[in-house]
Structures are given as C-alpha cells and as structure tokens.
Amino acid sequence: MKFPAVLLFSGLLVVPGLRSETVTITGFVTSAASRSDFEVNAISIRCGNQTDTTSYAGKRSLIHGCPQKTPYLGEQVRISGSFNKKNGDLAAEEIDFAEPAHGRVTGSAVIDALSVAKPTAPAGPLMVRADGYNILITSKALIVWDAPLHSLGDVKAGDWIEYDGERRADGTVVAEKVRLSPELIRQGEEKLRAKEDFDPSTVPPSAKQSAVSRAFVGINPKRFPPYNDPAMQARIDEIGEKLVPAFQRELPATDPAKIDFRFQLIDTKLFRDAMTLASGVILVPRQVVERMQNDSQLATVLADNIACALERQAYRSLPAARTLTAGQIGADAAGIFVPGAGLIAPALGIGGSKAIEARQEKQSGRVSLSLLHDAGYDIDQAPIAWWLLASKQPKPISEIPLPERAANLYRVLGEVWNNPDASQSH
C-alpha cells in the first residue's frame, strides 16, 4: 500500500468526521527502541491491546497489539489514534506499515565506488555504487560503452553511469539498460569552474551584496567575507576532507577531473545550508555549524554539498534557468552533456528549474549517505540535520514539522540502508 503524498510531510491531521482528538499521521519511523517504544515524525507512539497493526512480511497481515518486530528507522507508516497534547504522544488505534518500495528507477550519476570486487569475466556481473544506490549490472543488461570502456572489468570509480532498472525490496537496483562513460571535463565546464574559482579567505571583511543586487542577479558568493573562528574552521576542514571519496583524493592534481575541495566559514543568515561552487569551494555559514548538535549532523551538510560537486550539478543545471526549446537544445548541446550519456535536461525531464532542483536535492541527499558511511559518520543523524535547519530560528525537533528534505532521507534510510532486506554490500 502506498500512502497519499499529501499526508506525507504533515505533522498531525484531524480526520474528517471523527472526534477532534482523533488524528492521523503519515510519515516515517524516526526513533525505535523496541516494538512498543518508537516515534513517528518525532511523536511518541503508544500501542497495546487496543491497537490493530498491519505489516508486510511477504504478504499483508493484521495483528492485534503492537508490531511483532521493532520498526526500523525510515520505515513508512500511517497511524490513527488519540493524540495527547499535554504529553505529546499518540495512543495508536491503527498502525499501517507501508509495503517495502520497489519499482523502476532511472538516473545518471558518477560511480563513487565499486560495491564488490571487479568481475573475473568481462561479462560481469558487477555491482557499482552510484546515485545513492547499489546498481547490479549483469550479462542480461543492455550496455552501451563509451571508449575507452569496453567491458565491466574496465569500469572504475569516477566513471559515469546512466541506468534504467528495477529496484528490489533490498534496495538494490538491477540494471536493465546501462550506459557507461569515462569522466570527461568539457570546455564549458572548465570555464564554469574557472569563473567560480576564488580564494574565499581573501574576501575583505567589508564585502557585502545589496538586496537590490541579490534580487536582480542572485546571490554572489564572492561577496561573503570569511568568518574568523580558527577552531570552527579547523573542524569543518577536518570533517570535509574525510568526506571526499577515495577516487577523488587519489587523482593527481593535474587531472582535469580532480575537484579542489575547499571549505570556508562565512557569516550569513541568508540561507540555512552550505553553498557549493563548481570550482570545489564550499561556503559554510557559521550559523549552520552552530545549530548542528554533533559532527555527524555537520558532516551531513558538508557531504550533501560535496555530492553536489561530485555530481557536477552546477554544470548540469545550466539549462534550468530557462525553458528549453528544440532550437536551444541544439545550440547549447556542448554545454549540457553528461559524459557519454546524452543531454542531461531530457534525462531529468524538462520541468523547469524547480523540478530539476528538486531532483538534484534528492540525488545529493542519497549520495551524501554513502559519503557519510564511508567516512565513519552516523548516517541516521542525516535527516535530523536538515530537520533542525528547517526553521528560521533554532527550535527542538518536536516543534518543527517534518520537512521534505528530512523526509526524503528517512525514505532512503528505510528503503536502502536500514530495512531488514537491505543489501549489506554498502
């Protein structure tokens, strides 16, 4: 069963026709200590003999009482019951866990790791990690090769994959169609990197951008002076460097694909996120650092922005500033190709800048979990970071409705990382 998306990010909804104290919440398990002690959307759930619980274990089943097993973080669920405003908990009358997600998945991304050793035979199989998924490529897949790649044995981290396949219940994507390409940095991207490259530590303290300028030309990252806090700066440098994936660290400085990641503290309340530039400069507001409760949450923000650079989102989203016509696609083709994969705009679906930005945000979120995992950080803290940053002023999570960005990460945690069927090959 799939739950209505309209309910997904809600906190509490009064069900029409029922008493006012009866509510329905739809969201994700955000904490779970036992089968009778768990939270959904940060709301404590009470269950017992009065509760009807529906779950899936190969088939839909109904029991009376609490769930038979401890729910897992990110599991999608809908709960109806009586909400106690004083205690902030919900006495569940009905608990309905969603069927594990599966279905078709498509995308285009950099391969950030090989999930298993290279195949001994040219035909595979090979498991790669890309786009936040484990993607299994077998001899049954239709594969298009871009030179110098000719077999699965040639594939390495840093290459690109365009894929179309079925996602299994364990989160693995079994590819049916694949295009594999080497990393290529085109002239247009080189120009964009050069344009956005600068040393943020040299921006004068008096630098600022007027509101009029921001309204007409957007935010100018070169107008944010650095924030002077050596200890805080050293902290983001250390965390950021740990998050850069091995394939990038191992590239020589002379390789065009090498991204020169640099992290710089700034002082601004204009946005509650870091800012990624194509050059590898990542500007981090000190207000964001101060709101994070631990290193794993801070690492989440940095990992998301590192993922934006790895996926070359600044370059790939250039057409998003306008609606593309057939003539513009032809004229601008040199600037919007992903290596070997064709035009990125049609691949993403030309739906305007908002649609492309939403897709990119989901992608960087998925990829950030892989980077966090590899660097030894707690991936379960990732959605909490964006939850804490969702309000303009610092507030406890219990006072902030579950934001879409956090919900997306809970979904990925549940579908790919934490569910009992999830692959252990991460």
N, C-alpha and C positions, 0 to 999 in steps of 0.2 A: 504494500500500500504506500502510495506517495501522498504526503500531506500538502494541503494548499499553500502555495508560496506566500500568499497574503498574510498567513499567520506566522510565518517562519521567524521573523525578526521581532515579533511582538513580545511584550512582557506579559501582561495579563489582559485577557479579553473576556468581557462578560458575555455569556452565551444567551442569545435572544430567547425569550420565553421562559427562562429559568430564574430562580431567585438571584438577587443581586450578589450574594456571597458565593454563588457557584460560578467558577471561571474555567476557562480552557487555556492552557499554554501549549504552544508548539515550539520546539527548539531542540536543544542538544544537551546531553548529559555533560555538565561542566565540573562535576566532582563526584567521586564514587568511592566510599569506604567499604560498603557491603551492600547486599541486595535490599536491605531495608534502610540504608543510610546513604542517600545520594541527593544531588542537586540537579535541577534543570534550569538553565538560564539564571544560575546563582540563587534559585529559590529552593529551599529545603523541602523535600517530598516526604510525607508520612504515608505509610501504607500498612495494611493489615487485612483482617478477615473481610472487611467491607470493600476491599479493592478487587476489581476484575482486571487481570493483566493479560494482554495479548502479546505474544512474541513469535519469533520465527526461528526454527531450527530445522531447516529443510522444508517445513510447511508451517502454516499459520496454526497456532494453538492458543487456547484460552484456559487460564487457571484462576482460581480464587485465592487472593493473597498477594504478597509481594513477589517481584520477579524471582524465578528459581535460581538465577545466577546474578552476580554483581554486574550491573550495567557497565559498559566501557566508555571511557571519555570520548565524546564526539558522537555517540550513538544518538540517532534522531528519534524523537519520541513526542507523542501528544498525550497530555494528561488533563483530565477533567476532575474537578473536586471543589472542596470548600477552602477558600483562602482566608487565613487568619491574619488580618492586617497588623495586629499587635505583635504577634510573634514572627510574622513574615514567612510562615510556612504554609504548605498546602496539603490538606488531607485528601489523598487521592481516592476517587471512586472508580475511575477507569484509567488504566495505563496502556497505551497502544504504541509499541515499538515498531518503527518502520522496517520494511523488508530491506536487507542489505542491497546497496546500489550496484547495478551492473548495467551494461549497455554500451552503445557506441561512443568512442572517444576519438577526437582528431586534434591535431596540433602541429606546431612547428617550433623547435627549440634546439638549444645546444645540448649535446651529450656531456653531462658533467661528471659521469663516472661509468665504468663498466661494472654492473652489479655482480657478475660472475666472471671467471676466467675466460679468456678468448677461446673460441671453439677450436678443436683439433682438426676439424674438417672444414673446408671453405664454405660449405652449405649451412653451417651452424649446428645447433641453434645458438643464439647469443642473446643475453639479457643486458640491456643498457638502461641507465637511469637518465631520464630527460623529462623536462616539463613537470617535474614533481612526481613522476610515475616510474615504476619498473616496467619496461617495454620488452616483451619477448618476441624475438624475430626468429622464425623457423624457416625451414626449406619450403613450407607451404605459402609463405608470404610472397606477394608480387613486389620485387625490389627493383628500383631504378638507381643506377650508380652514376655518380659524377666523378670523373677522373680527378685524382689518381686512385680512387677507391674502386676496387673490383670484386672484393669478397668480404665476408663478415670478419675474416681474420685481419683485414686492413683497418677496421674501424677502431677508433681510439677516442678517448675523452677530448673534447674540443671540436670534434666534428659535429655536423648538424644533421638532424633527422626531421623529416616531415612524415607523419604517421596517420594511419586510419585503422582502427581495430576495435575489438570488443574488450571491455573491462570485466574481469571475472570478479566473483564475490570477494576474493582475497586482495583486490585492488590492482592486480597485475593486468596490464593491457597486452593482449595477444594481437600483434600486428597482422593485418591482412594486406595492407599496402604500405610501402615504405619508400622514401627517397632519402639516400644518404649522400652527404656532400662534405667536402673539406671546408675548413674555416677560410673564408675569403674576405678580406677587407677592401672594399671598393673605394674608388676615388672620392665619391660623395661622402662616405663615412669618415675617411681621413680628414676631409675638410671640416666636417662637423666636429670631430674630436679636437682639431686644431683651434677652431673657433671658440669652443667652450673650455679650452685648457687655460689655466692660470694658477698662480700660487695664492690661495686664499689667505695665507698668513701675511701677505704683503698689502692687503686692502687697508687703507688708512682708517683709523678709528672714527673719523668724521664722516665717512662714506654713508650715504643713505639714498633711498629712492622715494620720490614723491608719490603720493596717492594718485595723482593725475597720470604719472608715468606708468604706474602699475596697471591702471585701468586701460590705458591705450596700447601698451606694448607688453604687458605681463610682468611677472617678477624677474628682475635682473639679478642673478646670483652673484654677480661681481660687485654688487653694492652692499653686501653683507660683511661688515667688519668682523674679525675673529673675536671670540670671547676668551679672555685671558684667565685660564684656570689650569695650570700645568698638571695637577693631579687628575682632573677630569679629562683633559686632553690625552694624557698618557693612557687612561682607562679605555677610551674609545679606540685609540691606536692599537692597543694590545688585543682587544676583542675583535676589531675589524680585521687585523692581519690574520688571526686564527681562522676567520670565516672564509677567507679567499680560498677557493678549491685548489687541490693539488695540481691539476693540469695547468692552471694559470700561473701558479708560483714557479712551476718548472720551466716555463717558456723563457727563452733568453730575452734580454731587454731589447734586442734588435728585431725580434719577431713582431710584425705588424699586428698580430692578434693579441699581443700582450697588453693588458689593461693596467695602467699605472694607478692603482687604487691609493687614494689619499683621503684622510678623514680630518675634518676641520670643525671645531666648535664655533658656533655663531650665537648671537643673542637676538632672537626674534620671536614674536608671538603670532606671526602671520600664518604659520602652519604647524600642525602637530604631527610631523613626520620629518624624516631627513629629505634632502634633495640630491638626486643623482644626476650627474652630468655625463655626457658621452665620453669625456676625457678620463673618467675614473675618479674625479673629485666628488666627494660626498660631504655635503654640508649638514651638520647635525646641531639643531638648536639645543642650547643648554637646558631650556625648559623641558624638552623631551627627556633628556638624561635624568633630570631631577624628578620626573614623575615616575620613572621606572623603579620597581621595588627590588630588583636583583639583576645580576649580569645576564641571565638567560632572557629576560624581557628586553634589556637594552640590546642584546645580540640579535633579537628578533627584528628590531627596526633596522639595524645595520645589515643583517642578512637579506632582508627584503630589498634594500637599495642596492646591495651587491648583485642580487639576482637581476635587477633591472638593467644593470650594466652588462652582465654576462649574456642576457637575452637580447641585448642591443635594442632595447625598447625605444630609446630616444630616436635612433635612426629609423627603426621600423615604423614608428608612428608619425613620421613626417607628413604623410598624406592625410592624416586625421584632421588636420587643421581646416580642411575644406572637403566638399563632396567631390568625389572623383567621377569624371566623365570618361567615356572611352578614349576621347582625344587626349585628355590629361594623362591617362594611364600610359598611352603610347609615348607621350612626350617626356614623362617623368620616370620611365621604366628604369633608367640607370640608377636612380636614387632610391628605389624601393624594393630591390630584390634581396631576398634572403639567399645565402649561398646555395645555388643549385636548386632551390625549392620553388622558384617562380615568384610571382608578385605576392607580397605579404598582404596587401589590402583585400584582394578577393579571398585569400586563405582565411582571413579573420572574419570576413563578412563585412561589406561596406555598410556600416550602420551609423556613420558619423563618429565624431571624436569621443562622445560619451560611451558608446558601445565598445570602441577599441580600448579606451582607458579602463573600462570595467574588466575586459578580458585580460589586459595586461596586469591589473592589480591581482586578479585571481592567480595568474601564472606566477608572478613574483612571490606571492604567498606560498604556493605549493613548493616552489624551488627553495624558498627560504628554509623550509622544514628540513630538507636534505642537507643544506649547508650547516644548520644548527646541529643536526645529528652528527655529522662528520666532525665538527669541532668540539663535541662533547657537551653541548648545552642541552637543557631540558626542553624538548620540543613542546611539552604540554603547557609551558608558560607562554607560548607564542600568541594564542588568541587573547590571553589576559593582557598582554602589552597593548594591543590595539583597542581593547575594551577600556583600559584606563585612559587612553589617549582620545577616546571618542567625545568626551565632554570638554567644553571650553575651559571650565575651571576644574581643578582636581577634585574628584569625588570617589567614594568607595564604589566598587562594582555593583553592590546591591542597589545603588541609587541611579545606575546608568542602564537604560535599555540595551539589550544585546545588539551591538552594531553589526552591520552586514559583513564588514571586514573580518571581525572575530568569528562570526557565524560560518563564513566560508572556510576558515582554518579549522574550526571544530568539525566541519563536514569532512575535510581531508584527513584529519586525525582519525576520525571514525571509519572512513571508507578505506584508507590506505595504510595507516600505521597501527591503530590500536584494536581493530576488531579481531576476534578470535581466528578468523580465516586469513588474516593479513599475512602476506609473504614475509619471511624472516630474512630476506636477502638484501635488505637495505644496508 
